[in-house]
Amino acid sequence: MIIEKNSLDALNAELRIQIEKDDYTARFEKALKSYRKHAHLPGFRPGQVPASLIRKRFGKSILAEEINQVLSENIQKYLVENKIEVLGSPLPDNHDEQAGNWDEPDDFKFRYVLGLAPEIDLALDHGKSFVRYNIRVDDALIDRQVKDIARRYGTMSEPETSGDDDMIRANIHQVDASGARVEGGISTTGTTLYIGRMTDEETKKRFTGLKAGDSVTVEPMSLHPNHEELAHLLGISHEALHHLSGLLQVEVTGINHITPHALDQELFDKYFSPGEITSVEQMRERIREDLVKSFTTDSDWLFKRDMALQLTRELNPPLPDEFLKRYILLSNSKPLTPEVVEYEYPGYAATLRWELIQNRFIRKYELQVSIEEAIAHVKEIIARRFASYGIPIGEEELEPMAKKHLGDSEKARQVYDYLFEEKMMEVVKDKCQITEKWISYDEFVSKMQH
């Protein structure tokens, strides 16, 4: 077999391949014999169909399958041996009419086109700067938290119509822009939403005046200002929440009104450990400390997102756009039109650019994530989840649960992606200038949503 690579430009190349008869004859004959053993044709016992008939009726299709396999194996081997980084997979040349004689097979010639990965010059030093936003925990935010705690231990009634400080019991479903439910998307029942916690005034108005049986379709982030809690309500991870697409349809099943509990010792002992807090002032200080800790996760996520956007914007690696559009059109599991590919391509290209930068980042700084690190991370998540319900869990239970979680390939990918991003963030913090900016909670939410 002869394979020659011709560069068309910095991002596109072609492979000219000549397959000689010796490259496929042995495996073709073996495939014919195997097919004959299992062939069922009228008038013949299984496995007794004459070889000449098998060759005449099925020879071309079997030959094509074997040659395709030979091509695939040898192209992949050639790319690996020559360290050629491609995007997608090699595609047959649209204009290639040189194949060979399928009736009297001998040598075959093929031509494939390649989309090449761009060179990325990633340089991180103190000349590059990034901004990390932190939430300023002010009195207004503490007031809101105190009010929530008082409500949590208050007395409940069930009005017919919702007020702007009531709670909605609802079933929540993820839908697309047309209102159709997303297959495999979010679907919860009996979820409680607090209208008073909604920071978007338009969303709050839409939830006021509702009755059981009504439904509202909203942006996910408008339902709750604390993304850790919102993720928990929806039954997904914090990271998955920030990659959530589409809308949420909220179907109201009931309404609760709460008369808040007095700010007294009984409330302090219910919410905190008995005797730990003895005054409103102590309560407010403890809340301040807890909020600072809880907002760290959101600050980290926003920093990672902004870092990715900034690096992608600054490096802006070029792509073989026309090749990729054709690759998407041919490789998608569902039929697509060129118009749909054209419309969706900018989003696909943006994601691919960041993936290429990530891969370059990981290789340049030799980042690695061990299985031990992955297990420890999952154990921490599980322990924190149990702790939120006040349920203790021992190490002997955490270990098998973490390993089972990582046994799911998709969940494992999410864990490793997160840990690699964490290590990338640490490299950036170490090598670049980081400016810490403190902003209000509402300003922070606005940045998270845009």
C-alpha positions in Angstrom: 0.0 0.0 0.0 1.2 3.5 -0.9 0.0 6.6 1.0 1.1 10.1 0.1 0.1 13.3 1.9 -0.3 16.6 0.0 -0.8 19.8 1.9 -3.4 22.0 0.4 -2.9 24.8 3.0 -2.2 25.1 6.7 -5.5 23.6 7.7 -6.3 21.2 4.8 -4.5 18.2 3.2 -5.3 15.2 1.1 -4.2 11.6 1.2 -3.6 9.8 -2.1 -3.8 6.0 -1.4 -3.0 3.1 -3.7 -4.2 -0.3 -2.5 -2.5 -3.2 -4.3 -4.1 -6.6 -4.8 -2.0 -8.2 -2.2 -3.2 -5.7 0.5 -6.8 -7.2 0.4 -6.8 -10.6 -1.3 -6.2 -12.8 1.7 -8.8 -11.1 4.0 -11.3 -10.9 1.0 -11.0 -14.7 0.5 -11.4 -15.3 4.3 -14.5 -13.1 4.4 -16.0 -15.0 1.4 -15.5 -18.3 3.3 -17.0 -16.9 6.5 -20.0 -15.6 4.6 -20.5 -19.0 2.9 -20.6 -20.8 6.2 -23.6 -18.7 7.3 -25.3 -18.0 4.0 -29.0 -19.1 3.6 -30.2 -19.4 0.0 -33.2 -21.2 -1.3 -32.3 -24.6 -2.6 -29.2 -25.0 -0.6 -28.5 -26.3 2.9 -26.9 -23.8 5.3 -23.2 -23.6 4.6 -23.4 -25.6 1.3 -24.0 -22.7 -1.1 -21.3 -23.0 -3.9 -18.4 -20.6 -3.4 -18.8 -19.4 -7.0 -22.4 -18.3 -6.4 -21.4 -16.5 -3.2 -18.7 -14.7 -5.1 -21.0 -13.8 -8.0 -23.9 -12.5 -5.8 -22.1 -11.0 -2.9 -18.5 -10.6 -3.9 -18.6 -6.9 -4.7 -20.2 -5.9 -1.4 -17.9 -8.1 0.6 -14.9 -6.7 -1.3 -16.0 -3.1 -0.7 -16.4 -3.8 3.0 -12.9 -5.4 3.3 -11.3 -2.6 1.3 -13.0 0.0 3.5 -11.6 -1.8 6.5 -8.1 -1.9 5.0 -8.4 1.9 4.2 -9.6 2.7 7.7 -6.9 0.7 9.5 -4.0 2.0 7.3 -5.1 5.6 7.3 -5.3 5.6 11.1 -1.9 3.9 11.3 -0.4 6.5 8.9 -1.8 9.4 10.9 -0.4 8.1 14.2 3.0 7.2 12.8 3.4 10.6 11.2 1.9 12.5 14.1 -0.7 14.2 12.0 -3.4 15.8 14.2 -6.7 15.9 12.4 -10.2 17.3 13.3 -13.0 14.9 12.8 -12.2 11.9 10.5 -10.7 11.7 7.0 -13.4 12.1 4.4 -13.5 10.7 0.8 -12.8 13.4 -1.8 -16.0 14.5 -3.4 -14.3 14.8 -6.8 -12.4 11.5 -6.7 -13.4 9.2 -9.5 -10.3 7.0 -9.4 -11.2 3.8 -7.7 -10.5 0.7 -9.8 -12.4 -2.1 -11.6 -14.8 -3.8 -9.2 -15.6 -6.4 -11.7 -12.0 -7.4 -12.2 -10.4 -6.2 -9.0 -6.7 -5.4 -9.0 -5.1 -2.1 -7.7 -7.4 0.6 -6.3 -6.7 4.3 -5.9 -8.5 6.6 -3.5 -8.2 10.1 -2.3 -9.2 11.4 1.1 -9.3 15.0 2.5 -8.1 15.9 6.0 -9.0 18.8 8.3 -5.8 19.6 10.2 -5.7 20.8 13.8 -4.2 24.3 14.0 -1.0 25.3 15.7 -1.8 27.1 19.0 0.8 29.3 20.6 -0.2 29.2 24.2 1.9 31.5 26.4 1.0 32.3 30.0 3.0 34.8 32.0 2.5 37.8 34.2 1.9 39.9 31.1 -1.5 38.3 30.8 -4.2 39.2 33.2 -7.6 37.9 34.2 -10.4 39.1 36.5 -11.9 37.0 39.2 -15.2 38.3 40.5 -16.3 37.7 44.2 -19.6 38.4 45.8 -19.7 41.2 48.4 -21.8 39.9 51.3 -23.6 43.0 52.4 -26.4 43.6 55.0 -29.1 43.3 52.3 -28.0 39.8 51.4 -27.8 38.8 55.1 -31.3 40.3 55.6 -32.6 38.1 52.8 -30.9 35.0 54.4 -32.3 35.8 57.9 -35.8 36.2 56.3 -35.4 32.8 54.6 -34.5 31.1 57.9 -37.4 32.6 59.7 -39.7 31.4 56.9 -38.2 27.9 56.9 -39.4 27.5 60.5 -42.6 29.4 60.3 -46.2 28.2 60.1 -47.7 27.2 56.8 -51.1 27.7 55.0 -52.4 26.9 51.5 -53.9 29.9 49.7 -55.7 29.5 46.4 -53.6 32.1 44.6 -49.9 32.7 44.9 -48.5 35.9 46.4 -45.1 37.4 45.7 -43.6 35.9 48.9 -45.2 32.4 48.6 -43.8 29.0 47.7 -44.9 27.1 44.6 -45.1 23.3 44.5 -44.5 22.2 41.0 -43.4 19.6 38.4 -40.6 20.9 36.3 -39.7 19.7 32.8 -36.9 20.8 30.4 -38.3 22.0 27.0 -37.0 23.4 23.8 -37.9 26.7 22.2 -41.0 25.2 20.7 -42.2 24.0 24.1 -41.6 20.3 23.4 -40.0 18.3 26.2 -36.3 17.5 25.8 -35.7 13.8 25.5 -33.6 12.7 28.5 -33.8 16.2 29.9 -34.7 17.4 33.4 -38.0 16.1 34.8 -38.8 16.6 38.5 -42.0 16.2 40.5 -43.0 17.9 43.8 -40.3 20.5 43.6 -40.7 23.6 45.8 -39.8 27.1 44.4 -39.8 30.2 46.6 -41.1 33.2 44.7 -39.6 35.7 47.2 -36.1 34.4 46.3 -36.4 35.1 42.6 -34.2 38.1 41.8 -35.6 38.7 38.3 -38.6 41.0 38.8 -40.3 39.9 35.5 -40.1 36.2 36.6 -41.4 37.1 40.0 -44.4 38.8 38.5 -45.1 35.8 36.3 -45.3 33.5 39.3 -47.6 35.8 41.3 -51.3 35.2 41.0 -51.0 31.6 39.8 -53.3 28.7 40.8 -52.8 25.0 40.8 -52.9 23.7 37.2 -51.2 26.8 35.8 -47.9 26.6 34.0 -45.0 29.0 33.3 -42.0 28.5 31.0 -38.8 30.3 32.1 -35.0 30.5 31.8 -33.5 28.1 34.3 -31.3 30.6 36.1 -34.2 32.8 36.9 -35.7 30.3 39.4 -33.2 30.6 42.2 -30.3 33.0 42.9 -28.1 30.3 44.5 -26.9 28.0 41.7 -25.8 25.3 44.1 -29.3 25.1 45.6 -30.9 25.4 42.1 -28.8 22.5 40.8 -29.9 20.4 43.9 -33.6 21.3 43.2 -33.3 20.1 39.6 -31.4 17.0 40.5 -28.2 17.8 38.5 -24.7 18.9 39.4 -23.6 22.5 39.8 -21.4 22.2 36.7 -24.2 20.6 34.6 -26.5 23.6 35.6 -24.1 26.0 33.9 -24.2 24.0 30.6 -28.0 23.6 30.7 -29.7 24.5 27.4 -33.3 25.2 26.6 -36.1 26.4 29.0 -37.9 24.9 32.0 -41.7 24.4 32.1 -43.0 24.8 35.6 -46.4 23.1 36.2 -48.0 24.4 39.5 -49.5 21.6 41.7 -50.0 23.7 44.9 -49.2 26.9 46.8 -47.9 27.4 50.3 -47.9 30.6 52.4 -45.6 30.9 55.4 -45.9 33.2 58.4 -42.2 33.6 59.5 -40.9 32.4 62.9 -39.9 35.1 65.4 -36.2 35.7 65.7 -35.8 34.2 69.1 -33.8 31.5 70.9 -36.1 28.8 69.8 -35.3 29.6 66.1 -31.6 29.9 66.8 -31.6 26.4 68.4 -33.6 24.9 65.5 -31.3 26.3 62.8 -27.9 26.1 64.5 -26.7 23.7 67.2 -28.6 24.4 70.5 -26.9 27.2 72.5 -24.4 28.0 69.7 -26.1 31.2 68.7 -27.8 33.4 71.4 -28.5 36.7 69.6 -29.6 38.2 66.2 -26.1 39.8 65.9 -24.4 36.4 66.3 -26.8 34.9 63.9 -26.0 37.5 61.2 -22.3 37.1 61.6 -22.5 33.3 61.3 -24.6 33.8 58.2 -22.0 36.2 56.7 -19.3 33.5 57.2 -21.4 30.8 55.6 -22.3 32.9 52.6 -18.7 33.8 51.9 -17.9 30.0 51.8 -20.9 29.0 49.7 -20.2 31.7 47.0 -16.6 30.4 46.4 -17.9 27.7 44.0 -19.8 30.3 41.9 -16.8 32.6 41.8 -14.6 29.7 40.7 -17.0 28.7 38.0 -17.4 32.3 36.6 -13.6 32.6 36.7 -13.2 29.4 34.6 -15.8 30.5 32.1 -14.4 34.0 31.7 -10.8 32.5 31.4 -12.0 30.2 28.6 -13.8 33.0 26.8 -10.8 35.3 27.1 -8.2 32.7 25.9 -10.5 31.6 23.0 -11.0 35.2 22.0 -7.3 36.1 22.2 -5.9 32.9 20.6 -8.8 32.4 18.1 -7.3 29.3 16.5 -8.3 29.0 12.8 -10.3 26.0 11.7 -10.8 24.2 8.4 -14.4 25.5 8.3 -15.6 24.0 5.0 -14.2 20.6 5.8 -15.8 20.6 9.3 -19.2 21.6 7.9 -19.1 18.7 5.5 -17.9 16.4 8.3 -20.8 17.4 10.5 -23.2 16.9 7.6 -22.0 13.4 6.9 -21.3 12.1 10.4 -24.3 13.3 12.4 -26.5 10.4 13.6 -29.6 12.4 12.5 -30.1 13.8 9.0 -29.1 17.5 8.7 -29.5 20.0 6.0 -26.7 22.3 4.9 -28.8 25.2 6.1 -29.0 23.7 9.6 -25.2 23.0 9.7 -24.5 26.6 8.6 -26.8 28.0 11.4 -25.3 25.8 14.1 -21.7 25.9 13.0 -20.6 29.1 15.0 -21.5 27.4 18.3 -19.8 24.1 17.2 -16.7 26.0 16.2 -16.5 28.0 19.4 -16.7 24.8 21.5 -14.1 23.1 19.3 -11.7 26.0 19.6 -11.9 25.8 23.4 -11.4 22.0 23.3 -8.3 22.5 21.2 -6.9 25.1 23.6 -7.6 22.8 26.5 -5.8 20.0 24.9 -2.8 22.3 24.1 -2.9 23.6 27.7 -2.9 20.0 29.2 0.0 18.9 27.0 2.1 22.0 27.4 1.9 22.0 31.2 1.8 18.2 31.5 -1.4 18.1 33.5 -2.6 14.8 34.8 -5.6 13.6 36.8 -5.1 10.3 38.7 -7.9 7.8 39.5 -7.2 8.5 43.2 -7.9 12.2 42.6 -11.1 11.3 40.8 -12.3 9.0 43.5 -11.5 11.6 46.2 -13.4 14.3 44.3 -16.5 12.1 43.9 -16.4 11.0 47.6 -16.3 14.7 48.6 -19.4 15.4 46.5 -21.3 12.4 47.9 -20.4 13.3 51.5 -21.5 16.9 51.0 -24.8 15.8 49.6 -25.5 13.5 52.5 -24.4 16.2 55.0 -27.0 18.6 53.5 -29.6 16.1 54.7 -27.9 15.7 58.1 -27.0 12.1 57.3 -23.6 10.9 58.4 -21.8 8.5 56.0 -18.6 6.5 56.6 -15.5 6.0 54.5 -16.4 2.3 53.9 -19.6 3.4 52.2 -18.2 6.4 50.3 -15.5 4.4 48.5 -17.7 1.9 46.6 -20.2 4.6 45.8 -17.5 6.8 44.3 -16.2 3.9 42.2 -19.7 3.0 41.0 -20.2 6.6 39.9 -16.9 6.6 37.9 -18.0 3.3 36.3 -20.4 5.3 34.2 -18.3 6.6 31.3 -20.3 9.8 30.9 -20.2 10.7 34.6 -16.5 9.8 34.7 -15.8 12.1 31.7 -17.5 15.0 33.6 -15.4 14.4 36.7 -12.2 14.3 34.8 -13.1 17.4 32.7 -13.8 19.2 35.9 -10.6 18.2 37.6 -8.5 19.1 34.5 -10.2 22.5 34.4 -9.4 23.0 38.1 -5.7 22.3 37.4 -5.8 24.6 34.4 -7.2 27.3 36.6 -4.4 26.8 39.2 -1.8 27.2 36.4 -3.4 30.4 35.3 -3.4 31.8 38.8 0.2 30.8 39.3 1.6 32.3 36.0 -0.7 35.2 35.3 -1.9 38.4 37.0 -5.3 37.9 38.7 -7.3 40.9 39.6 -9.9 40.3 42.4 -13.0 42.4 42.1 -15.8 42.5 44.6 -19.3 43.1 43.3 -22.9 42.9 44.6 -24.8 39.6 44.6 -27.2 40.9 41.9 -24.3 42.1 39.7 -22.7 38.6 40.1 -25.9 36.9 39.1 -26.2 39.1 36.0 -22.6 38.2 35.0 -23.4 34.5 35.5 -26.4 34.8 33.2 -24.6 36.5 30.3 
